[in-house]
Amino acid sequence: MEVFVVSLLNGLVYGMLLFMLASGLTLILSMMGVLNFAHASAYMLGAYFAYTISVYIGFWPALIIAPLLCGLIGAAIEMWGLRRVHRNGHIAELLFTFGLALIIEKVVQMSWGLLPVPYRVPELLDFPLFKIYGTQFPAYRAFMLAISALMFGAIWLGLTRTRVGLVIQAALTHPDMASALGHNVPRIFTLVFAAGTALAGLAGVIGGNYQVTEPAMAFTMGPIVFVVVVFGGLGSLTGCFIASILMGLIQTFAVVFDVSLADLLAKFGFTVTSSTPFAEVLNVTLPRVGALLPFLMLVLILVFRPRGLMGTRDT
């Protein structure tokens, strides 16, 4: 029971971190249909910006300034790069953002070095909040959960209960009509891309000191974020939230439970021996394949439900 409760809390924290990062990509994808390969790079930039800013003026100013810097970079990328490439189709967009991700990674390596930087949890939140079965739950993880929940509520309310949200949705579904009514659709696209990039930067500020701030962090988080967005459904914020929590729990529990299919068959009276067909596969333990489970679920959802759990668009 102790292992289950502690793993459940850790899975929720990791799932909410995935949501913070994936929510921005979902916004960009739902508005512009752009699968932005450089999105995780904004997450990395947010962490490095926050580290540098916190060295001089502390973590709390960095919590605001770093996402704003990422948002400005995102706006510049959309206006002077992606908008020009967009007219050439999705393949050109994918290649553009892929090249951009590589450039950002090299810039980070040249600016901050190849080794991890000492980006730490702020002293104000560096204490155990409570204990469960003797295991301490850090206050910073509760802070991450609170920020993620506030982000989900703010985005949902902003898109569904405000005039700005209605204009954004109108620009998504009927861009020509929205333009005819006097709304500047290209500017809306820029704002949405900047907002999505800023959300990724905020995730980097929050997650950079929870994990490790290093040049490979974008490569580590990038694939799983795409799995979350596709599995939850292209363009669905609620689907993104559900998929984030699901992937966080799956990856956390897969590391904890050291079982195999052979152990499962043994409970039904079938013993796997060396002469059993596929014995090596049946004896593979769950922690060894835990990292593959999200990608297996991605393949299955694309086969049986191509739009994802709650998707509203095909591409």
Secondary structure as UniProt FT lines:
FT   HELIX           2..32
FT   TURN            37..38
FT   HELIX           39..57
FT   HELIX           59..77
FT   HELIX           78..82
FT   HELIX           83..86
FT   TURN            87..88
FT   HELIX           90..112
FT   HELIX           123..125
FT   STRAND          128..132
FT   TURN            133..134
FT   STRAND          135..138
FT   HELIX           139..161
FT   HELIX           163..173
FT   HELIX           175..180
FT   TURN            181..182
FT   HELIX           185..208
FT   TURN            209..210
FT   TURN            215..216
FT   HELIX           217..232
FT   TURN            234..235
FT   HELIX           237..256
FT   HELIX           261..266
FT   TURN            267..269
FT   TURN            274..275
FT   TURN            277..278
FT   HELIX           279..282
FT   HELIX           286..289
FT   HELIX           290..292
FT   HELIX           293..304
FT   TURN            306..307
//
